[in-house]
Amino acid sequence: MEDTHPFERFIDFYFELGLNYKDIKTVLCSRHSFHISERHLKRVLSTRGHTRHKAYSDLAVLVEFIDNQLQYSGQLHGYRWMYTKCREHGLRVRKEDVHLVLKELDPRGVALRQARRFRRRNYFSKGPNFIWHMDSYDKLKPYGICINGSIDGFSRKIIWLNAYTTNSNPKVIGGYYIEAVQRLKGCPRVVRGDLGTENGHVRGFQRFLVPVAPNDTLESYLEGASTANQRIEYWWRFLRSQCLEFWLSLFADIRDNGYFDGGFLDKNLLQFCCMGLIQDELDDTAQVWNAHSIRPSTNINIPSGRPNVMYTLPELYGTRDFLCPTEEEHVEMCKTE
């Protein structure tokens, strides 16, 4: 009877880890100073009941496992990742079987991955003023110029777009919100903002002006990660390409030539010289954006057309204006905060 191998537990571990015979040999030699031939290694594995090509899990078990995975984030996995996941959950499967099962259970996901495209959640907004997305743009912040804006989720109309010396003061951001509410004589059903403290006043104002019924599951103010605030995040990319790239390049040249050191005086000089010019360009960019035509999207829930038209004439798109009327005295109470 063959003696028990002194390194069986290491061999078991590396085999279950998925290493091939050559790699197991190499690791045993380099990490454990144990030399073994490939033939001997295979014999040890055989006596331990380990094999690469036998005793596969039942196909029905594999199908059930993958089907369960596809109900959640598993729908994002390619067959190689899913194969590894099967192995990690104790299933003995062939990679080709995983590939075939995925093609049958999730053909659309396979096609999207083959096209190198992500499956994204389709955006949906009921109508104009149903949700405003607000956020700050910090690319010019190192030069003392801070931008904050808001966009309507349905029409993509810019509600406000302002440059100032700060975008971290909640009173300043709250002032932008109140100015928009007074101009429109109402506020949206929902405001979507980031988790930062700079949105504290807007959060309080929105919840005060749009109280939610106890049985209503949708809050009047939503907050989350900035990267998930997709409407305004997309628009920042547009703003940079059509407007702010010029200023970023100009300020970078000034800095690289030694005329800007990031100090208090230099920032104030740029603010004094450029703040008004940048605000004028922001106003012009917002005006042109609101008048331009947005092309149709593959997402049937997103209308196409001009933001100004979609915002002011929602009936053309089979919806209505969700603006929540506000009482003047309530708005004045917010302004005194």
C-alpha positions, 0 to 999 in steps of 0.5 A: 500500500502506498504511503500517504503523501506528506504534501497532500494538503498542499496538492489538494489546495492547489488543485482546487485552486485551478492550477494545472499540473505544471504549475502545481509542480512549480509552486511545490518546488518554489514555496515548499522546496519539494520536488515531484515529477508530473507522473507522480503528481498525477498518481497522487491526485488520482489516489486522492480522487481528483480528476480534471475530466470526470465526475462533472456536475449534473447539467440540470444543476448547472442550468439552475445555478446560472439561472439564479445568477442571472436574476441579479448581477450575474447577468453582467458576467461573461462565460469565463467569469461565470465558469469561475463562479461555478467552480468557486461554488463547488460545481465541476463544469466544462467551460464550453457547457457554461458558454452554451447555457449562457447563450440559451438563458441570456442571448441578449446579454451574450450579444451585448458583451460580444459587441463590447457594449454595457447593459445600462439601466434605462432612464425614465422620468414621467414629465417636465419638473418631475425630477431635477438633477443637481450637481457641482462641477469642480474642474475649475475649482483649483483656479477658484471658480466653482460651477453648480447646475441643475437639469430637468430629467425629462426635457434635459432643459437647464434649470440653472447654471452658475459660476461662483467662488464656492460650490460647497456653501449650502446657502449658496446652493440653496439660493440657486434653488430658491431663485429657480423656484421663484422664477418658475413659480413652483418646484419639482416633485423630486430633486436628486442631489449628491450626499455632500453637505453643500446640498443641505439647504436644498434638501430641507427646502424641497422637503418643506415645499413638497411634503410627502404623504405617509403612504407615498413611497417616493421621497421629494429629495433623493441623494446618492453617489455623484457618479450615479446622477447620470443626467447631470453627469452626462451634461458636464461632459458636454459642457466641457467639450463645448465651453470649459475646455478652453478655460481649462487649457488657458488656466493650465497654460498660465499655471505652467508658465509660472503665473499661477501658484494656487494661492489666495491672491492668484485665485482672486485675480482669476475670479476678478478677471474671468468670473463674469466672462465664464458666467456669460459663456455658461449662460450662452451655452445653456441657452443654445443647449435648451434650443438645440434638437436632441436626437432620438434615443434607443430608449423609448422612455426618453423623448427627443426634440428641443429641451425648451419645447419638451419642457413647455409643451409636455402634451406633445409627448403624452405627459404633463407638467409635474411642477408643484405650486408653492406658496409665496410665504413658504418661499419667503420663509426658505429665503430667510434661512 
